[in-house]
C-alpha cells in the first residue's frame, strides 16, 4: 500500500490521494455516522482497496473529519439530485470533470441507464480505474465512457476528446466539476467554463469552489489550513480560491445565460436539518450552478 491508500502495484497510474480520501470519507459516512445517510457509497472503498487498516489512517479520524466527510457527501448528493432531475426532463448526457473514484454509474443503475455518463480524468488514474472496475465485476458498460484528459495541458482540446468518446455536443448535458477547481489555475478553470458555455442550450453546470479564508467560518479555518498543508505535502497544492461574486462573473463572462451561487451552508439545511448528532458540512466550499 502507498501512503494515500492506493494499491502498491498501481504505480504512478494510481489515483491521487485526494480522490482516494474522498472515496474513503464517503464510506466513513456510512460506517461512522448514524442513519439517515445523505449518500450511501461503499463502492468507492472497494475500488480504492486501501487495506484492512484504512480506518486507522490519521485522515480518517471519525471526529476530526466529520465536517469534511459531511461536505463530500453533501456536494455529491446535491449534484446527483440535479442529474436525476435533469434526466427526468430528458437530458441524456452526464459529464464528470475530474471524476476520480466517483461511483454514480455503479450505485444508481436505474438513473444511469437513461444517460450516457462520461467520466473525464487524468490518463493514468483513468486507466487504473478501468482495470479496477473490470476486476471487481462492474465492468465498463456501453453507456459509461472513461475519457482521459490532462486539464492543464489540454486547453480546449478536452471537449474534442469528449466528442471523440461519443459525446454529442448538439444535445444538452449535465456537467459536474466537484473538488477540482482548487487544484487548477484560474486560467484553466476559465478555459473550462468557456468550453462548457458553448454546449447545447439546456445544458447545466454544477461546479464547486473553495472560498478565500476570510469568508470561511472561523471555527473551520484550522481545518482549511490543515487541508492546504496536506495538499501541498502531497504534491497537489491548492492553487485557486474564489469569492462567489468572482465565480459568478467568470460564468457570465464565459457565456452562460444564467448562473447562481449555492452556498455550502444551504446544503446543511437541505440534507442535515433533522439530524440529532450535530453532523454538518464544514464551511468553505460553495457551488456554482450555471445554464446555457
Protein Blocks (a to p, Z undefined) as FASTA:
>chain_A
ZZkopafklmmmbccfklmmmmmmmmmmmmmpccddfbdcfklmmmnonojklmmpmklo
fklmmmmmmmmmmmmmmmmmmmmmmmmnopabdcdehkljafklmmmmmlmmmpccdddd
dfklmmmmmmmmmmnonopafklccddddfklnmmmmmmmmmmnopafkbccddddehkl
mmpcfklmmmmmmmmmmmcehiacdddddddfklpcfklmmmmmmmmmmmmmnopacfbd
cdfklmmmmmmmnopabdcdddfklmmmmmmmmpcnlpacdehiacddddZZ
